[in-house]
Amino acid sequence: MPSLKDLRNRITSVKATRKITKAMQMVAAAKLRRAQEVATAARPYAERMDQMIANLGSRITDKGSAPLLAGTGRDQTYLLIVMTGERGLAGGFNTNISKLARQEAQRLLAQGKTVKMMMVGRKGAEALKRELGNHYIDRIDLRAVRQIAFANADEIAGKVLKLFEAGEFDVAKLYFAEFKSVIKQDPVALQLIPAKIPETKAQATGGAEAIHQYEPSEEEVLGDLVTLNISTQIFRGLLENVASFYGAQMSAMDSATRNAGEMINKLTLKYNRTRQAMITKELIEIISGAEAL
Amino acid sequence: MAATLNFELVTPERLVFSGEANQVVVPGAEGDFAVLAGHSPFISTLRPGVLEVTLPQGSQRLLVKKGVAEADPDRLTILAQTAVPLEELTGERLASELRAAEEQLAAAKDDHARMVAEGLLDVLKRMQLKS
């Protein structure tokens, strides 16, 4: 039976914890709003890019000229780019991405493929280090970055392209969490190389598309676009990740705050009962003492 | 035919400009070209250079790098990896762009790449003299 003082101390400590989680939740909410704004601002670029690639891709049948589209013709070596958060305390966010990447890596290894991994973000790299650490070829730390800029994505894309040109891998896949809503973030795998041409969406201008002139040539424009698109996809992934991270953190901290509240209620009840029991006990002692006289 | 065309300049980070423009001079990969309303459908990649937009209420010059321009009779869409208005390009920022351009020139593999890098360097140097 804990003493009254012990109970009081525990209540104070849980209250302090609740204050911290509450503050974290509010900070995450503010940052989430910001992250969502950035993600929305980035959308037009990606959409137009997709559209242009779709338009071009549907016209060019000979894709051999763009190795990023055609791939190397093999699928022996896989590059998995796993993007996770730099911090924890965000519920299942980091674990879910790592889990998806781990399953894929193990599946590929079981098939006798070679797996190389590029880890963006500290948490995922730590989570997979024990099992797959020897497959790591690069680790990118974005902890010092306050606001993800396109330059960050471009740097990663540069590394990926350099590896591809050196023939270090055949297929590249990107892992990140797609932001669905505050309470739902799905880890997804996106095939980066060979690039998939998005389905052509019928555009309003319709017939005009067919008579475009290209400079330098259609193939070169497409090749350029696909290269640019790699940075764009990575950028999108990073932004989605940031939004997902804060979403996950917000709901994790929300439930932590609620749990702390429940705990405080329980402890307060127990504290009051104990106090009451002590008072009753003391009264009985006094009364029985008085009767004995 | 409309006297203005619908012009959109988009970077990965945001929509930089969207609205009506009278004329846009685009630094294309194979030379500058001006787009007026009623331009024939045309797609070109960009070389690093200065994009000049003439608006009904004045003109604006921006430094653009890497991207594509898509022109249709009534609109022009430019996807650029970076787009900085020239007046924002001063001091530190200009110096770092200059360094980047010099590196690019040093790394240029063929005549075309060298020419592009030289052109960019030239623009930046002139800017530096002005400021």
Interface residues (C-beta under 8 A of the other chain):
Chain A: V38 A41 A42 P44 Y45 A46 R48 M49 M52 L56 A149 F150 A153 D154 T205 A208 E209 I211 H212 Q213 Y214 E215 P216 E220 V221 D224 L225 L228 S231 T232 F235
Chain B: E8 V10 T11 P12 E13 R14 L15 G28 A29 E30 S40 P41 F42 I43 S44 T45 K66 G67 V68 E70 D72 P73 T77 L79 Q81 T82
